[in-house]
Amino acid sequence: MRASIEEYKAVEEAAMKFVKSVAEGDSRYAKELFTDEAVLFGYLDGKLEHGSIQQFYKNVDTVSAGKDFKARIDIVDIEETLAVVRVLEEKWGGRIDFTDYLLLMKMDGEWKCVAKAYNQNSTTINK
């Protein structure tokens, strides 16, 4: 059964915490979204990042998104307690394009992110 429009809005609002943190260079909004146990996987400039979501917070807090940063949220799927969100990012830090996948779980009535995996567009990798 398809999720209601209200549920889609709730997932989008949750994912906006991620985008707001990246755009403003302030992890405090993302910390409301991610669980303490959330994990991170992806390659940043060709180097594998994996493990605690703390690395994402560090990246966000140390690199300004820049004035040309843009983002788009696509809700890929919502089930009763599970959602997959794709976030497209352009020009993070003035140069990097990402595709992020966020895995959200509905916990105690609130959408929380338990995992973030990402791809950096190969044309934006500094080697």
N, C-alpha and C positions, 0 to 999 in steps of 0.2 A: 504494500500500500504506500502511495506517495505521501511524503511528509507535507504538512500544511505550510502555507505561505508564511505564517507566523514563525514556524520553526526555521524556515529558510532565513527569515529576518534575524532571528536569534543567532544563528550560525554566522551570518555576515557581520553582525555587531561584534561577536567574539573575535572574528578574524581581523576586524578593523583595529583591535588593540595591537596586533602584530604590526600592521601597516603604520599606525600612528607612532609606535616606538621607532621603527626604522626611519620614517620621514623626519621625526624630530630629534633623532639621535639620543633617545632617552628610553632605557629599558624598562622603566617603571610600569608602562602600560602592558608590555609583554609579560611581565611578572604576574599580572593579574590573570593572564590567559594560560600560561604554561604551568603544569604541575611541577612540583619540586623534583620529581623523578623523570621528567621529560628528557628525551634524547635527541641528539643532533647528528646528522650524517650528510656530508657533501664535500665537494672539492672547491677550495678557495685558492685561486691562482695556481691550480695544479696540485695542491697539497691537501690530502685527506684530513677533514675535520670530523671527529666522531667522539661521542661520549655525552657528557652532561650538557644541558642547555645553557649552562653558565658561559660557555664559549660564545654563544650567540649574543648573550647580554654584553659581554666584553666587546665584541665587534661593534655592536650598535652604539655603545657608550663611547667608543674611541674614534669612530669614523662618521663624519657628518654625511648625511644623505646627499646634500647639495641642492642647489636651486633648480636643477633640471630633473630631479628625481620624480618618477611617476610610478604608480602601482595600480593594479587591477585585481579584483577578487572574483574568482569563479568557484561556485559551489559545485563540485563534481558529483557528490552523492550524499544523501542523508538517509540513514536508517533510524530505528528507534533510539539507539544510544550511541550511534557512530556516525561521523561525518568526515568527508574528505574534501579539503579545500585546496585549490591551486591559487597561488599568488604570483602574478607576473610583476617583476620589478625592472625598471629601466633607469640606468645612470646612477646607481647607488655609488656614493663616493665620487660622483662625477664621471664614472667610467664603466661600472659593472652592471650587466644585465643578468638577472637570476630568474629561474622558475623554482618556486618553493611549493612543496606539498606538505600540508599540515594535516595530521590525523587527530581529530577531536573526539572525545568521549563525553557523553552527558553524565555528569556526576552530581548527585544531589540537586538535580534540576538545572544545573549550570553547565554550559559547554566549556570544556577545558582541553587544552592541547597536550597530548602525550608524546608526540614525535614530530620532528621537522626534518625533512630530507630536501635537498636542493641540488640544482644543476646551475653552474655558471656557464653562460653562453661562451663557447670557445673563442669567439672573436673578441672577447673582453678580458682574456687571461693575459696577465703580465708574466712573462717567463724569465 
